[in-house]
């Protein structure tokens, strides 16, 4: 069983094609419960009462954090290793994800 750096069996990661054609994978992420509790209460505060709506909101916020990480890493590579940066962008199709104005969301149905 080959495990990735996140401790999951990488052969058992569930991936699915989204309506947009993007392939998305579900991974386990440890998040302190107090963070989830805060996000849920904040969602109530801004008017989200539907549980599905809240779940979508939480997924979007978590996904945004990962996108911010990718953006920051690739942005710093502009000056340290632009060729490797371009390689990563091309290889993994990160053109949209490196735009600071990108608000693209990848969610299942």
N, CA, C and O atoms as CSV, one atom per row, in Angstrom:
chain,resi,resn,atom,element,x,y,z
A,1,UNK,N,N,0.844,-1.172,0.000
A,1,UNK,CA,C,0.000,0.000,0.000
A,1,UNK,C,C,0.893,1.240,0.000
A,1,UNK,O,O,1.650,1.464,0.944
A,2,UNK,N,N,0.804,2.031,-1.044
A,2,UNK,CA,C,1.618,3.235,-1.152
A,2,UNK,C,C,0.850,4.408,-0.550
A,2,UNK,O,O,-0.265,4.723,-0.966
A,3,UNK,N,N,1.473,5.042,0.436
A,3,UNK,CA,C,0.821,6.182,1.076
A,3,UNK,C,C,1.492,7.469,0.637
A,3,UNK,O,O,2.714,7.539,0.508
A,4,UNK,N,N,0.676,8.484,0.411
A,4,UNK,CA,C,1.181,9.805,0.073
A,4,UNK,C,C,1.644,10.512,1.334
A,4,UNK,O,O,1.511,9.977,2.435
A,5,UNK,N,N,2.177,11.689,1.181
A,5,UNK,CA,C,2.688,12.455,2.311
A,5,UNK,C,C,1.593,12.795,3.309
A,5,UNK,O,O,1.894,13.106,4.461
A,6,UNK,N,N,0.321,12.743,2.897
A,6,UNK,CA,C,-0.783,13.094,3.787
A,6,UNK,C,C,-1.295,11.881,4.558
A,6,UNK,O,O,-2.250,11.998,5.325
A,7,UNK,N,N,-0.659,10.695,4.362
A,7,UNK,CA,C,-1.008,9.516,5.131
A,7,UNK,C,C,-2.132,8.675,4.561
A,7,UNK,O,O,-2.536,7.693,5.184
A,8,UNK,N,N,-2.644,9.026,3.404
A,8,UNK,CA,C,-3.722,8.254,2.791
A,8,UNK,C,C,-3.153,7.300,1.756
A,8,UNK,O,O,-2.122,7.577,1.143
A,9,UNK,N,N,-3.826,6.180,1.565
A,9,UNK,CA,C,-3.460,5.245,0.508
A,9,UNK,C,C,-3.809,5.921,-0.818
A,9,UNK,O,O,-4.985,6.082,-1.144
A,10,UNK,N,N,-2.789,6.317,-1.582
A,10,UNK,CA,C,-3.050,7.087,-2.801
A,10,UNK,C,C,-3.765,6.285,-3.876
A,10,UNK,O,O,-4.276,6.856,-4.839
A,11,UNK,N,N,-3.805,4.959,-3.720
A,11,UNK,CA,C,-4.544,4.139,-4.681
A,11,UNK,C,C,-6.035,4.087,-4.366
A,11,UNK,O,O,-6.823,3.584,-5.168
A,12,UNK,N,N,-6.424,4.602,-3.205
A,12,UNK,CA,C,-7.833,4.564,-2.805
A,12,UNK,C,C,-8.477,5.945,-2.754
A,12,UNK,O,O,-9.595,6.086,-2.258
A,13,UNK,N,N,-7.797,6.950,-3.254
A,13,UNK,CA,C,-8.384,8.284,-3.273
A,13,UNK,C,C,-9.528,8.279,-4.275
A,13,UNK,O,O,-9.356,7.876,-5.425
A,14,UNK,N,N,-10.688,8.725,-3.833
A,14,UNK,CA,C,-11.866,8.741,-4.695
A,14,UNK,C,C,-11.854,10.021,-5.536
A,14,UNK,O,O,-11.894,11.131,-5.007
A,15,UNK,N,N,-11.800,9.839,-6.837
A,15,UNK,CA,C,-11.828,10.979,-7.751
A,15,UNK,C,C,-13.051,10.848,-8.644
A,15,UNK,O,O,-13.504,9.739,-8.927
A,16,UNK,N,N,-13.577,11.964,-9.081
A,16,UNK,CA,C,-14.739,11.955,-9.966
A,16,UNK,C,C,-14.663,13.143,-10.911
A,16,UNK,O,O,-14.038,14.161,-10.614
A,17,UNK,N,N,-15.309,12.987,-12.045
A,17,UNK,CA,C,-15.326,14.076,-13.011
A,17,UNK,C,C,-16.474,15.018,-12.672
A,17,UNK,O,O,-17.607,14.584,-12.463
A,18,UNK,N,N,-16.174,16.294,-12.621
A,18,UNK,CA,C,-17.171,17.307,-12.322
A,18,UNK,C,C,-17.895,17.696,-13.604
A,18,UNK,O,O,-17.397,17.437,-14.699
A,19,UNK,N,N,-19.071,18.318,-13.477
A,19,UNK,CA,C,-19.793,18.755,-14.679
A,19,UNK,C,C,-18.947,19.642,-15.600
A,19,UNK,O,O,-19.163,19.667,-16.811
A,20,UNK,N,N,-17.984,20.369,-15.019
A,20,UNK,CA,C,-17.114,21.243,-15.812
A,20,UNK,C,C,-16.085,20.457,-16.617
A,20,UNK,O,O,-15.415,21.015,-17.486
A,21,UNK,N,N,-15.957,19.145,-16.327
A,21,UNK,CA,C,-14.940,18.332,-16.986
A,21,UNK,C,C,-13.700,18.153,-16.132
A,21,UNK,O,O,-12.895,17.257,-16.388
A,22,UNK,N,N,-13.536,18.993,-15.120
A,22,UNK,CA,C,-12.413,18.897,-14.181
A,22,UNK,C,C,-12.546,17.597,-13.387
A,22,UNK,O,O,-13.655,17.199,-13.030
A,23,UNK,N,N,-11.429,16.941,-13.111
A,23,UNK,CA,C,-11.453,15.762,-12.252
A,23,UNK,C,C,-11.064,16.211,-10.852
A,23,UNK,O,O,-10.022,16.837,-10.658
A,24,UNK,N,N,-11.904,15.889,-9.884
A,24,UNK,CA,C,-11.659,16.273,-8.500
A,24,UNK,C,C,-11.489,15.040,-7.634
A,24,UNK,O,O,-12.091,14.000,-7.903
A,25,UNK,N,N,-10.674,15.149,-6.596
A,25,UNK,CA,C,-10.415,14.024,-5.698
A,25,UNK,C,C,-10.747,14.431,-4.263
A,25,UNK,O,O,-10.494,15.562,-3.848
A,26,UNK,N,N,-11.315,13.493,-3.522
A,26,UNK,CA,C,-11.632,13.719,-2.118
A,26,UNK,C,C,-10.448,13.273,-1.278
A,26,UNK,O,O,-9.985,12.140,-1.405
A,27,UNK,N,N,-9.954,14.159,-0.416
A,27,UNK,CA,C,-8.869,13.800,0.491
A,27,UNK,C,C,-9.304,14.124,1.915
A,27,UNK,O,O,-10.170,14.970,2.135
A,28,UNK,N,N,-8.698,13.449,2.864
A,28,UNK,CA,C,-8.971,13.744,4.267
A,28,UNK,C,C,-8.064,14.893,4.683
A,28,UNK,O,O,-6.869,14.895,4.385
A,29,UNK,N,N,-8.636,15.855,5.366
A,29,UNK,CA,C,-7.867,16.989,5.859
A,29,UNK,C,C,-8.247,17.195,7.319
A,29,UNK,O,O,-9.428,17.306,7.651
A,30,UNK,N,N,-7.248,17.246,8.185
A,30,UNK,CA,C,-7.521,17.513,9.594
A,30,UNK,C,C,-7.742,19.007,9.765
A,30,UNK,O,O,-6.908,19.827,9.382
A,31,UNK,N,N,-8.864,19.331,10.337
A,31,UNK,CA,C,-9.181,20.721,10.644
A,31,UNK,C,C,-9.710,20.732,12.075
A,31,UNK,O,O,-10.613,19.959,12.397
A,32,UNK,N,N,-9.176,21.576,12.929
A,32,UNK,CA,C,-9.698,21.627,14.294
A,32,UNK,C,C,-11.215,21.861,14.296
A,32,UNK,O,O,-11.726,22.681,13.532
A,33,UNK,N,N,-11.917,21.140,15.151
A,33,UNK,CA,C,-13.374,21.248,15.207
A,33,UNK,C,C,-13.805,22.684,15.477
A,33,UNK,O,O,-14.824,23.134,14.951
A,34,UNK,N,N,-13.050,23.398,16.281
A,34,UNK,CA,C,-13.422,24.783,16.589
A,34,UNK,C,C,-13.455,25.644,15.331
A,34,UNK,O,O,-14.239,26.589,15.251
A,35,UNK,N,N,-12.607,25.325,14.341
A,35,UNK,CA,C,-12.641,26.066,13.081
A,35,UNK,C,C,-13.937,25.788,12.338
A,35,UNK,O,O,-14.595,26.703,11.843
A,36,UNK,N,N,-14.298,24.498,12.269
A,36,UNK,CA,C,-15.541,24.127,11.591
A,36,UNK,C,C,-16.727,24.749,12.320
A,36,UNK,O,O,-17.641,25.273,11.685
A,37,UNK,N,N,-16.716,24.693,13.658
A,37,UNK,CA,C,-17.798,25.299,14.441
A,37,UNK,C,C,-17.912,26.790,14.135
A,37,UNK,O,O,-19.012,27.315,13.959
A,38,UNK,N,N,-16.766,27.463,14.073
A,38,UNK,CA,C,-16.780,28.891,13.746
A,38,UNK,C,C,-17.369,29.130,12.356
A,38,UNK,O,O,-18.240,29.984,12.189
A,39,UNK,N,N,-16.895,28.376,11.359
A,39,UNK,CA,C,-17.375,28.572,9.987
A,39,UNK,C,C,-18.875,28.306,9.912
A,39,UNK,O,O,-19.600,29.030,9.229
A,40,UNK,N,N,-19.349,27.263,10.615
A,40,UNK,CA,C,-20.787,26.974,10.613
A,40,UNK,C,C,-21.582,28.118,11.237
A,40,UNK,O,O,-22.601,28.541,10.691
A,41,UNK,N,N,-21.116,28.616,12.378
A,41,UNK,CA,C,-21.840,29.712,13.018
A,41,UNK,C,C,-21.767,30.978,12.169
A,41,UNK,O,O,-22.740,31.727,12.084
A,42,UNK,N,N,-20.621,31.218,11.544
A,42,UNK,CA,C,-20.506,32.366,10.648
A,42,UNK,C,C,-21.473,32.223,9.476
A,42,UNK,O,O,-22.098,33.200,9.061
A,43,UNK,N,N,-21.598,31.004,8.939
A,43,UNK,CA,C,-22.543,30.760,7.845
A,43,UNK,C,C,-23.967,31.078,8.298
A,43,UNK,O,O,-24.741,31.663,7.541
A,44,UNK,N,N,-24.318,30.695,9.533
A,44,UNK,CA,C,-25.634,31.065,10.086
A,44,UNK,C,C,-25.769,32.587,10.144
A,44,UNK,O,O,-26.786,33.155,9.745
A,45,UNK,N,N,-24.734,33.217,10.642
A,45,UNK,CA,C,-24.729,34.676,10.810
A,45,UNK,C,C,-24.974,35.407,9.490
A,45,UNK,O,O,-25.665,36.425,9.462
A,46,UNK,N,N,-24.407,34.887,8.396
A,46,UNK,CA,C,-24.596,35.553,7.099
A,46,UNK,C,C,-25.829,35.045,6.357
A,46,UNK,O,O,-26.047,35.382,5.193
A,47,UNK,N,N,-26.643,34.220,7.050
A,47,UNK,CA,C,-27.935,33.842,6.487
A,47,UNK,C,C,-28.044,32.470,5.854
A,47,UNK,O,O,-29.075,32.149,5.263
A,48,UNK,N,N,-27.018,31.662,5.960
A,48,UNK,CA,C,-27.088,30.314,5.379
A,48,UNK,C,C,-27.679,29.366,6.415
A,48,UNK,O,O,-27.036,29.064,7.420
A,49,UNK,N,N,-28.891,28.901,6.176
A,49,UNK,CA,C,-29.547,28.003,7.131
A,49,UNK,C,C,-29.593,26.565,6.620
A,49,UNK,O,O,-29.655,25.628,7.417
A,50,UNK,N,N,-29.564,26.384,5.321
A,50,UNK,CA,C,-29.651,25.068,4.701
A,50,UNK,C,C,-28.347,24.296,4.926
A,50,UNK,O,O,-27.278,24.814,4.604
A,51,UNK,N,N,-28.402,23.059,5.475
A,51,UNK,CA,C,-27.177,22.282,5.718
A,51,UNK,C,C,-26.333,22.050,4.458
A,51,UNK,O,O,-25.104,22.077,4.531
A,52,UNK,N,N,-26.970,21.823,3.313
A,52,UNK,CA,C,-26.213,21.614,2.060
A,52,UNK,C,C,-25.476,22.888,1.667
A,52,UNK,O,O,-24.339,22.842,1.198
A,53,UNK,N,N,-26.132,24.018,1.862
A,53,UNK,CA,C,-25.526,25.318,1.559
A,53,UNK,C,C,-24.299,25.542,2.451
A,53,UNK,O,O,-23.262,26.017,1.988
A,54,UNK,N,N,-24.431,25.193,3.732
A,54,UNK,CA,C,-23.307,25.339,4.668
A,54,UNK,C,C,-22.147,24.426,4.278
A,54,UNK,O,O,-20.987,24.839,4.293
A,55,UNK,N,N,-22.471,23.176,3.928
A,55,UNK,CA,C,-21.428,22.225,3.529
A,55,UNK,C,C,-20.665,22.758,2.318
A,55,UNK,O,O,-19.436,22.699,2.275
A,56,UNK,N,N,-21.394,23.272,1.345
A,56,UNK,CA,C,-20.763,23.832,0.144
A,56,UNK,C,C,-19.869,25.013,0.525
A,56,UNK,O,O,-18.756,25.142,0.015
A,57,UNK,N,N,-20.354,25.869,1.416
A,57,UNK,CA,C,-19.594,27.035,1.856
A,57,UNK,C,C,-18.277,26.605,2.510
A,57,UNK,O,O,-17.225,27.176,2.223
A,58,UNK,N,N,-18.337,25.594,3.394
A,58,UNK,CA,C,-17.132,25.099,4.067
A,58,UNK,C,C,-16.151,24.517,3.055
A,58,UNK,O,O,-14.952,24.783,3.134
A,59,UNK,N,N,-16.650,23.724,2.102
A,59,UNK,CA,C,-15.774,23.146,1.075
A,59,UNK,C,C,-15.097,24.234,0.246
A,59,UNK,O,O,-13.914,24.131,-0.078
A,60,UNK,N,N,-15.848,25.268,-0.092
A,60,UNK,CA,C,-15.281,26.373,-0.879
A,60,UNK,C,C,-14.175,27.069,-0.093
A,60,UNK,O,O,-13.122,27.382,-0.649
A,61,UNK,N,N,-14.405,27.314,1.196
A,61,UNK,CA,C,-13.395,27.985,2.017
A,61,UNK,C,C,-12.127,27.141,2.151
A,61,UNK,O,O,-11.018,27.669,2.071
A,62,UNK,N,N,-12.288,25.834,2.355
A,62,UNK,CA,C,-11.117,24.956,2.471
A,62,UNK,C,C,-10.358,24.891,1.152
A,62,UNK,O,O,-9.127,24.910,1.131
A,63,UNK,N,N,-11.101,24.815,0.056
A,63,UNK,CA,C,-10.469,24.766,-1.262
A,63,UNK,C,C,-9.703,26.062,-1.546
A,63,UNK,O,O,-8.634,26.039,-2.156
A,64,UNK,N,N,-10.252,27.176,-1.102
A,64,UNK,CA,C,-9.588,28.467,-1.312
A,64,UNK,C,C,-8.230,28.508,-0.624
A,64,UNK,O,O,-7.285,29.101,-1.144
A,65,UNK,N,N,-8.134,27.883,0.535
A,65,UNK,CA,C,-6.857,27.854,1.254
A,65,UNK,C,C,-5.793,27.094,0.471
A,65,UNK,O,O,-4.635,27.511,0.421
A,66,UNK,N,N,-6.185,25.985,-0.138
A,66,UNK,CA,C,-5.234,25.211,-0.940
A,66,UNK,C,C,-4.818,26.010,-2.169
A,66,UNK,O,O,-3.642,26.022,-2.534
A,67,UNK,N,N,-5.782,26.680,-2.813
A,67,UNK,CA,C,-5.465,27.507,-3.975
A,67,UNK,C,C,-4.507,28.639,-3.578
A,67,UNK,O,O,-3.575,28.950,-4.320
A,68,UNK,N,N,-4.735,29.252,-2.414
A,68,UNK,CA,C,-3.847,30.321,-1.943
A,68,UNK,C,C,-2.419,29.811,-1.770
A,68,UNK,O,O,-1.462,30.515,-2.093
A,69,UNK,N,N,-2.276,28.590,-1.261
A,69,UNK,CA,C,-0.954,27.987,-1.099
A,69,UNK,C,C,-0.279,27.823,-2.461
A,69,UNK,O,O,0.876,28.209,-2.637
A,70,UNK,N,N,-1.005,27.247,-3.423
A,70,UNK,CA,C,-0.448,27.031,-4.769
A,70,UNK,C,C,-0.050,28.368,-5.390
A,70,UNK,O,O,1.030,28.490,-5.968
A,71,UNK,N,N,-0.922,29.368,-5.272
A,71,UNK,CA,C,-0.634,30.688,-5.822
A,71,UNK,C,C,0.643,31.265,-5.200
A,71,UNK,O,O,1.512,31.764,-5.914
A,72,UNK,N,N,0.753,31.196,-3.869
A,72,UNK,CA,C,1.910,31.780,-3.179
A,72,UNK,C,C,3.213,31.096,-3.580
A,72,UNK,O,O,4.221,31.759,-3.825
A,73,UNK,N,N,3.187,29.777,-3.645
A,73,UNK,CA,C,4.397,29.035,-4.019
A,73,UNK,C,C,4.837,29.400,-5.432
A,73,UNK,O,O,6.007,29.700,-5.668
A,74,UNK,N,N,3.894,29.373,-6.364
A,74,UNK,CA,C,4.251,29.669,-7.756
A,74,UNK,C,C,4.623,31.132,-7.944
A,74,UNK,O,O,5.469,31.454,-8.778
A,75,UNK,N,N,4.001,32.019,-7.176
A,75,UNK,CA,C,4.347,33.438,-7.260
A,75,UNK,C,C,5.785,33.669,-6.791
A,75,UNK,O,O,6.518,34.454,-7.391
A,76,UNK,N,N,6.184,32.984,-5.717
A,76,UNK,CA,C,7.558,33.156,-5.224
A,76,UNK,C,C,8.577,32.567,-6.198
A,76,UNK,O,O,9.724,33.011,-6.243
A,77,UNK,N,N,8.161,31.575,-6.971
A,77,UNK,CA,C,9.076,30.954,-7.937
A,77,UNK,C,C,9.333,31.849,-9.152
A,77,UNK,O,O,10.254,31.585,-9.925
A,78,UNK,N,N,8.530,32.907,-9.330
A,78,UNK,CA,C,8.757,33.831,-10.452
A,78,UNK,C,C,10.184,34.359,-10.422
A,78,UNK,O,O,10.820,34.514,-11.464
A,79,UNK,N,N,10.686,34.635,-9.211
A,79,UNK,CA,C,12.039,35.193,-9.110
A,79,UNK,C,C,13.090,34.138,-8.780
A,79,UNK,O,O,14.262,34.330,-9.105
A,80,UNK,N,N,12.710,33.035,-8.146
A,80,UNK,CA,C,13.709,32.047,-7.743
A,80,UNK,C,C,13.984,30.994,-8.809
A,80,UNK,O,O,15.127,30.574,-8.986
A,81,UNK,N,N,12.943,30.567,-9.520
A,81,UNK,CA,C,13.130,29.521,-10.535
A,81,UNK,C,C,11.996,29.594,-11.560
A,81,UNK,O,O,11.120,28.729,-11.581
A,82,UNK,N,N,12.012,30.630,-12.412
A,82,UNK,CA,C,10.908,30.823,-13.350
A,82,UNK,C,C,10.697,29.659,-14.315
A,82,UNK,O,O,9.566,29.392,-14.720
A,83,UNK,N,N,11.765,28.968,-14.686
A,83,UNK,CA,C,11.604,27.836,-15.607
A,83,UNK,C,C,10.844,26.692,-14.949
A,83,UNK,O,O,9.956,26.097,-15.561
A,84,UNK,N,N,11.191,26.386,-13.710
A,84,UNK,CA,C,10.490,25.309,-12.995
A,84,UNK,C,C,9.041,25.728,-12.726
A,84,UNK,O,O,8.133,24.898,-12.780
A,85,UNK,N,N,8.830,27.003,-12.439
A,85,UNK,CA,C,7.469,27.515,-12.240
A,85,UNK,C,C,6.642,27.285,-13.495
A,85,UNK,O,O,5.528,26.766,-13.421
A,86,UNK,N,N,7.180,27.670,-14.644
A,86,UNK,CA,C,6.466,27.479,-15.910
A,86,UNK,C,C,6.204,26.004,-16.178
A,86,UNK,O,O,5.146,25.636,-16.688
A,87,UNK,N,N,7.170,25.164,-15.833
A,87,UNK,CA,C,7.012,23.716,-15.981
A,87,UNK,C,C,5.812,23.222,-15.163
A,87,UNK,O,O,4.965,22.488,-15.673
A,88,UNK,N,N,5.749,23.632,-13.887
A,88,UNK,CA,C,4.635,23.211,-13.031
A,88,UNK,C,C,3.296,23.707,-13.574
A,88,UNK,O,O,2.320,22.957,-13.607
A,89,UNK,N,N,3.251,24.963,-13.997
A,89,UNK,CA,C,2.005,25.538,-14.523
A,89,UNK,C,C,1.527,24.750,-15.730
A,89,UNK,O,O,0.346,24.418,-15.832
A,90,UNK,N,N,2.444,24.450,-16.648
A,90,UNK,CA,C,2.082,23.692,-17.854
A,90,UNK,C,C,1.705,22.250,-17.526
A,90,UNK,O,O,0.669,21.759,-17.974
A,91,UNK,N,N,2.541,21.577,-16.747
A,91,UNK,CA,C,2.317,20.156,-16.455
A,91,UNK,C,C,0.990,19.918,-15.746
A,91,UNK,O,O,0.288,18.953,-16.050
A,92,UNK,N,N,0.643,20.793,-14.802
A,92,UNK,CA,C,-0.555,20.580,-13.996
A,92,UNK,C,C,-1.722,21.488,-14.390
A,92,UNK,O,O,-2.736,21.523,-13.693
A,93,UNK,N,N,-1.591,22.218,-15.491
A,93,UNK,CA,C,-2.691,23.052,-15.974
A,93,UNK,C,C,-3.149,24.092,-14.964
A,93,UNK,O,O,-4.346,24.238,-14.718
A,94,UNK,N,N,-2.206,24.809,-14.382
A,94,UNK,CA,C,-2.511,25.754,-13.309
A,94,UNK,C,C,-2.706,27.188,-13.796
A,94,UNK,O,O,-2.643,28.122,-12.996
A,95,UNK,N,N,-2.940,27.374,-15.076
A,95,UNK,CA,C,-3.061,28.723,-15.643
A,95,UNK,C,C,-4.117,29.561,-14.921
A,95,UNK,O,O,-3.855,30.710,-14.563
A,96,UNK,N,N,-5.300,29.000,-14.706
A,96,UNK,CA,C,-6.377,29.734,-14.034
A,96,UNK,C,C,-6.052,29.950,-12.557
A,96,UNK,O,O,-6.395,30.987,-11.989
A,97,UNK,N,N,-5.400,28.985,-11.943
A,97,UNK,CA,C,-5.147,29.026,-10.505
A,97,UNK,C,C,-4.073,30.030,-10.101
A,97,UNK,O,O,-3.975,30.389,-8.928
A,98,UNK,N,N,-3.268,30.487,-11.054
A,98,UNK,CA,C,-2.218,31.450,-10.707
A,98,UNK,C,C,-2.661,32.888,-10.921
A,98,UNK,O,O,-1.891,33.819,-10.685
A,99,UNK,N,N,-3.898,33.072,-11.367
A,99,UNK,CA,C,-4.425,34.429,-11.513
A,99,UNK,C,C,-4.915,34.891,-10.149
A,99,UNK,O,O,-5.709,34.205,-9.506
A,100,UNK,N,N,-4.449,36.043,-9.711
A,100,UNK,CA,C,-4.858,36.544,-8.399
A,100,UNK,C,C,-6.361,36.809,-8.358
A,100,UNK,O,O,-6.971,36.762,-7.290
A,101,UNK,N,N,-6.949,37.083,-9.502
A,101,UNK,CA,C,-8.376,37.392,-9.553
A,101,UNK,C,C,-9.245,36.154,-9.736
A,101,UNK,O,O,-10.468,36.269,-9.817
A,102,UNK,N,N,-8.637,34.975,-9.802
A,102,UNK,CA,C,-9.405,33.754,-10.050
A,102,UNK,C,C,-10.355,33.459,-8.897
A,102,UNK,O,O,-9.965,33.487,-7.730
A,103,UNK,N,N,-11.596,33.179,-9.240
A,103,UNK,CA,C,-12.559,32.766,-8.223
A,103,UNK,C,C,-13.235,31.461,-8.642
A,103,UNK,O,O,-14.340,31.141,-8.205
A,104,UNK,N,N,-12.541,30.724,-9.494
A,104,UNK,CA,C,-13.083,29.452,-9.978
A,104,UNK,C,C,-13.213,28.482,-8.810
A,104,UNK,O,O,-12.321,28.377,-7.968
A,105,UNK,N,N,-14.335,27.777,-8.773
A,105,UNK,CA,C,-14.615,26.824,-7.710
A,105,UNK,C,C,-14.790,25.450,-8.333
A,105,UNK,O,O,-15.474,25.300,-9.345
A,106,UNK,N,N,-14.176,24.459,-7.730
A,106,UNK,CA,C,-14.286,23.085,-8.209
A,106,UNK,C,C,-15.064,22.280,-7.171
A,106,UNK,O,O,-14.517,21.924,-6.127
A,107,UNK,N,N,-16.321,21.993,-7.447
A,107,UNK,CA,C,-17.134,21.204,-6.525
A,107,UNK,C,C,-17.916,20.151,-7.286
A,107,UNK,O,O,-18.276,20.349,-8.446
A,108,UNK,N,N,-18.178,19.020,-6.623
A,108,UNK,CA,C,-19.015,18.001,-7.263
A,108,UNK,C,C,-20.463,18.475,-7.341
A,108,UNK,O,O,-20.815,19.521,-6.794
A,109,UNK,N,N,-21.293,17.700,-8.022
A,109,UNK,CA,C,-22.710,18.060,-8.180
A,109,UNK,C,C,-23.375,18.321,-6.854
A,109,UNK,O,O,-24.564,18.635,-6.811
